[in-house]
Amino acid sequence: MPFGSPAGQPANEAEALTKAKECDALRESLRKIADDFVAAPTEGAGVVDRRNLCGRYYTLAAAADAACGLRRASSDLPRLAWTDAFTGHEQPPTSSWGYELACALFNLAASLADLANGKPHKDAFKLYQQAAFTLDKLAEVSQQEGPWHGCEDLSGDTVSILSGLMLAQAQKALYLKIREENSAQPEMLEKLAAECASMFEEVSEQIRRTNKRPFRSFSSEWLAVIEANRLLLGGLAQQHAAKTHRINADAVFERVNEYGHQLARLAEGRRLTGAALETCRTHAPPIVHDHFGRLHASVEKEYAEAYREHLPDGPYWEYEPPPIDSLPPCKRIPAGGNAGRAKPVPPEELE
């Protein structure tokens, strides 16, 4: 049986037969893609395959829906056995074609995020932004078709939080790229890091507002790493702000008191990055812990140098570091500014 009747009345029986054959071919193509997706490995080169298959599945499904009135033929769906990403519970087949499209988008976003892991920062920045766009597209489909009861992966809360997390990860990749290139002034790095810390904080706040629903099935390690990133980036923003104080103090005699500000910022940066490292020690794999450790060590080194300069026999002993609360918060990217801020970008599958 074909995917339902064409959108318009066929001019004759031959046209109707041709349309039916086209729809049958689309149906079989979808089933083949679905089988290949299920068989594709979830690691290594299989992640690329899964991305391509999800993109093809979504594109072909949308075309089939438009050409064959597929929504009016729900009994002829491929009926994949989708499984919750976070609980492992298998979802029963549904008669909603929109659900099939949403699941394909969810898996496309997951594949993009998986591909970003371990990539150079420039590539990761792009892939995380594409994952965020895909999740936003999923939210549109869910609003039109859903919600699908019992499927927490596709709930509005889950999709919104995951999209925010993808943008936070993209922002971190951008910051690390520019930091490692050593191509920006400390004030710009301060803004990038502070913006990133704020984005991770917003993700944590969204989870708190939902009482960890639907994230109650997430491991404590997963949630802790989000908080660790907030601490890390907040500490690195203080590190860059400290460098700006040092530049000011060296350049302008009237601002020599900023030597004390420098030490106060570095002490706070050391505290925050140290807390992030301690969180990772028990809640993250070694590769993440090592990454956090290198960044914390850079703050430790600068703090130790500034501290020695403030000892009684040091050149800046008279400039006392003020309480950190008395200093302005780290600067962020101005509201409404797009330069230096991650944003959703469509992957080629959705352009």
N, C-alpha and C positions, 0 to 999 in steps of 0.2 A: 504494500500500500504506500503511495507517495505521501509526502509531508502535507497533506491537505490541498485545498484548491488554490490555484493562482489568485493573485489579488484581484484581477479583473476577469470578466467573462471571456473565454477563448472565442476567437472568431469562428472556428470550426473544430471538428473532431480531431483532425490531424494535429492542429496546434495544441489541443488539450493533451493528446498522447505524447507529443514532444515535451511539453512542460512536465508531465508526470515522470517521464524518463529522466529529465534533468534533476528533478527533485529526488528521485530514487538514487541517482548518482551522488548527489550531495549528501544524502543520508549515509550511504556506504562510505564515503570519504570521511565523514565525521566519526563513524565507528572505527575506521582504520586508525585515524589519528588518536582516538581514545585508547585503543589497544596499545599503540606505540608509547603513549604517555605512561600508561601503567607499567610497561616493561622497562622504561628508561631508568638507569641508575640515578640515585639521588645525590651522588657525589661525583667529583671529577668532571670528565667530559659530559657525563649524563646531565649535569645542570644546564649546559648549553643546549642539549637536545630538548630538555623539558621546557626551556624558555621558548625555543622555536616551535615546539608542538603546541604549547598553550596559545601562542600568538596565532598560529594557523587555525587552531580550533575555534578561537574567538572570532577571527575574521570570517572564516567559512560559515560559522553558525549565524553570524549577523547577516551575511549574504543570503543564506538559506531562508532565514526568517523573512527577509524582504521579498525574495523571489517566489517563495512557496507558501506564504501564509503559515509559517511553521507554528506560530503561537496558537493557531486554531486546530492544530493536530497534535496535541500534547501526548496522546497515546502512542505516538510514534517517535518519541524521544530516544536518544542513545541510552539513557538511564545508566549513567556511570555510578559506581558505588564510591562516592566522595567520602573522605575521612577527615574528621576534625584535625587540624594541625597540632593543637595543643593538648587535647585529651586523648586522641587516638580512637575516639568513638566513630564507628561507621554510621553515616547518615543514610536513612532509607531513601530509595529513589523517590523523586518528586515529580509531579506532573507539570511543574513550572519550568518553562524554557528559560525564563529570566534567571532562575536558580542556576541552570547550567552555565549561562554566560557569566554570572557572578563567581562561580567556582573557578572557571577558566581564568578570570581576571585575578582572583586571589592567588592562584598558583603561578601566574605570570609575575605578579609582584614578588612572590617568594623566590622565584628563580632569579629575578634581577638582583634582589638583596643578597642571595647566595653568591652570585657572580661577583658582587662588589667586595666580598670578603677576600682579603689577600691581594687585591689589585693595587696598582699604583694609585696614589691619592687622586690624580686627575681623572682616571677611569672610574674610581669608586664614587667620586663626586657626581659624575654623570649618571651612573647606574642607580644610586640611591634616590636621586631626583626623579628618575624614571619610575622607580618603584612607588614613590609617593604619588605621582600622577596616576598610575594604574590603580592604586587604592582609592583615590578620589573618584576615578571613573566607576569603580565598583560601588562606591557610595551612591552615585547617581542611579545605577541599575537597581540597587537595593531599595532606594526611595520609590522608584517606579513600580517595582515588582514585589518587594518584600514587605516587612521582614520575614525571614524564614524561621519559624519557631523551632527551638531546640538546637539551632546551629549558631553557637556563640561566635565562631570565626567571622561570620558575616553580619554580626550585630553592628549597629551604628557606633557604639562605644569602641568596639575592637578596631574597626576600620579607621576611625578617627585617630585613635591613639597610635596605631601602627603607622599611619601616614605621617603623624608628627614625629615619630621616632625615626622614620626614614629621612626626613628633612634634617633632624638633628645630626644624624650620622653623616649626611651630605655636608652639613656645615662644618663638622669636625674634619672631614677629609679636605675641604677647602683650606681650613686653618692650617692643618699640618703641612699641606703642599706649600703654602706661602711661607710658613715658618722655616721649613727645611730649605727652601730656595734662598732664604735670607734676603728677600727682595722688597721688604716693606719696613716702614718705620715702626718703632715700638707702639706708637699710638694706634696705628692701624691693626696691628696684631692684638693689642688689648681689646679693641672693638670686636674683632672676629671671635676671639676666645670668649669674651663676656656674652656675646650674642649666642654662641653655642651653648654655654652653661645655662643661659636662660631657656633655651629650647629643651634641653634635657630636664630642667626643672619643671617646665610646663607639662611634659609627658608624665613625670612623676605625680604632679598635681592632678592631672586627669585620672590617673589610676586611683589616687586617693579619693577623688570625688565619687568614683563609682564603687567605693569600698572593695577595690580589687576585682569587681565584677566587670567583665567576664574573665578577668585575669587570675582568678583564684586557683586555676589549674596550672598556672605558670610556676616554675621552680623559683625558690627564693634566690637562687644564683642569678637568674635572668633579671629579676627586679633589682637586685643589689648592684649589678653592673650599670644599670641606668643611673642610679644614684652615684656610683663611683665616677662616672663620666661627668656628672654635674660638678662634683667636688674637684676633679682634675682640671677641667676647663676654667672653673672659677679661680683656682690657684694659679694657673698659667696667665690668666688675665692680670692678676696682681703682679706677677713677675714682669710683664711688659709695662705696666703702669709704673713700677719701680724704676725701670730703665729711663722712662720719660722724666721722672723726678731727678735722676742722676744727670741727664743731659741738661736740664734746666739749671741745676745747681752749679754745674761746671761752667755754664755759659754766662750766667747773670749773677753778679755778686749779691744783688738784693734778694736772690732766691736760694742762698746757701742753706737756709733751714730745710730745704728739700732733701738734703742728705739724710736727715732724720726720717723724712717721709719715705725715702727709698728703703730704709731698714725696716720700717713698719710694714710696708707692702710685702717685702720679701719674707718677713716673719709670718704674715698671714698666708702668703702663697705656699710657704713650706708646710704650714699646718694643714691646709686644704689638700695639697697633693699627697702629703703623708697619710691623711685619712683615706684618700682614694686608694692609695697603694695598699693600705691595711685591709680595706674592703675586698680588694682584688686577691689578696693573699689567700683568702678562704672561699671566695665566690667566683673565681674566674680561672680559665685554663692558663698554663704557664706562659703562652705566647702573649696573652693580654697583660699578665702580671709583669712580664719583662718590658713591654711597651710603656706601661705606667711607671715602672721603675726608672727607666732612662729619663723620662720627663721630670720626675721628682728629683732625680740626681742633679739635673741642670739647675733647679731652683735651690737645692741644698748648697751647691757650689757657690752661687751668687750670694746667697745669704751669708755663708761663712766668710767670704771676702769682705762684704759690707760690715759684718759684725767686727772683724779685726780692725777695720778703720775707725770704729767707734769705741775701741778700748781706750783706757786712760792715756796711753802713749800713742794713740792713733791720730791721724790728721783731722778727724771729724768728731772727736770725743765730746765736744761741747754741744753738738746738735742732737738733742734727745728725740728718739722716735715717739711720735704722738700715739694715743690710742687709735687703733684701726677704725673704730666707729666714728672718730672725729674727721676722718678723711672722706671725700666724696666717693660714691660707688664707682666702680670701673665703668668707663665709657662703653656704650653699645652703639651699634649701627643706628643712625637716626630713623625714627618711624617714617615709613613711606619710602625709604630709600631701598633700591633694589641691588645696588652695587655691593658685593660682598655678602649677600644673603642668599642662602639656598632657596629654591622654589621648585614646584612641580614642573617637570619637563616630559613631554610625551615620548615614549619609546617608539621606534619605527613601526611596531606592530599596531599602534593606535593613532598614527598620524593620518 
